[in-house]
Amino acid sequence: MICSQKSYEMVTRPGNVVYGIRCTTGQESPLFFADPTSAERVVELFNRCQLSPNQFLDALRDAVYENFCSR
């Protein structure tokens, strides 16, 4: 995992479709969405490492956390 401490939560739409990530650190909990840099990075990781779907979701969560929640 990229981030050892998970300080975020997934935000889903009906049908359990993930559409964003909310940071859970600090006083505010803003909702962030993956930017193109995150998506490209995770897709590259997915293709190179042949991740399972669950591993892919973990990698996506960590990439977005690293980009937004740790700022």
C-alpha positions as CSV (number, residue, x, y, z in Angstrom):
1,M,0.0,0.0,0.0
2,I,1.1,3.5,-0.7
3,C,-0.4,4.9,2.5
4,S,0.0,3.0,5.7
5,Q,-2.7,4.9,7.5
6,K,-6.1,5.2,5.7
7,S,-7.5,8.7,6.5
8,Y,-10.2,8.7,3.9
9,E,-13.4,7.0,3.1
10,M,-15.0,6.0,-0.2
11,V,-18.2,7.9,-1.3
12,T,-20.6,5.8,-3.3
13,R,-23.7,6.3,-5.3
14,P,-26.7,3.9,-5.2
15,G,-25.6,0.6,-6.5
16,N,-22.3,0.9,-4.6
17,V,-20.6,2.8,-7.5
18,V,-17.6,4.7,-6.2
19,Y,-17.5,8.3,-7.4
20,G,-15.3,10.1,-4.9
21,I,-13.1,10.0,-1.8
22,R,-13.6,12.1,1.4
23,C,-10.6,12.9,3.5
24,T,-11.3,12.1,7.2
25,T,-8.3,14.0,8.7
26,G,-8.5,17.4,10.2
27,Q,-11.5,19.5,11.1
28,E,-13.1,19.4,7.6
29,S,-13.9,16.5,5.4
30,P,-13.8,17.7,1.8
31,L,-14.8,15.4,-1.0
32,F,-12.2,15.0,-3.7
33,F,-12.2,13.2,-7.0
34,A,-9.4,11.5,-8.8
35,D,-7.6,13.7,-11.3
36,P,-6.1,12.5,-14.6
37,T,-2.7,12.1,-13.0
38,S,-4.1,9.7,-10.5
39,A,-6.0,7.7,-13.0
40,E,-3.1,7.4,-15.4
41,R,-0.8,6.3,-12.6
42,V,-3.2,3.7,-11.3
43,V,-4.1,2.3,-14.8
44,E,-0.3,1.9,-15.4
45,L,0.0,0.1,-12.1
46,F,-2.9,-2.1,-12.9
47,N,-1.5,-3.0,-16.4
48,R,2.0,-3.6,-15.2
49,C,1.2,-5.6,-12.0
50,Q,-1.9,-7.4,-13.3
51,L,-3.8,-6.5,-10.2
52,S,-7.0,-8.2,-9.1
53,P,-10.1,-5.9,-9.1
54,N,-9.8,-5.5,-5.3
55,Q,-6.1,-4.7,-5.5
56,F,-6.9,-2.2,-8.2
57,L,-9.4,-0.4,-6.0
58,D,-7.0,-0.3,-3.1
59,A,-4.3,1.2,-5.4
60,L,-6.8,3.8,-6.7
61,R,-7.8,4.7,-3.1
62,D,-4.2,5.1,-2.1
63,A,-3.2,7.1,-5.1
64,V,-6.1,9.6,-4.6
65,Y,-5.3,9.8,-0.9
66,E,-1.7,10.5,-1.6
67,N,-2.6,13.3,-4.0
68,F,-5.3,15.1,-2.1
69,C,-5.6,14.1,1.6
70,S,-1.9,14.5,2.5
71,R,-1.7,18.1,1.1
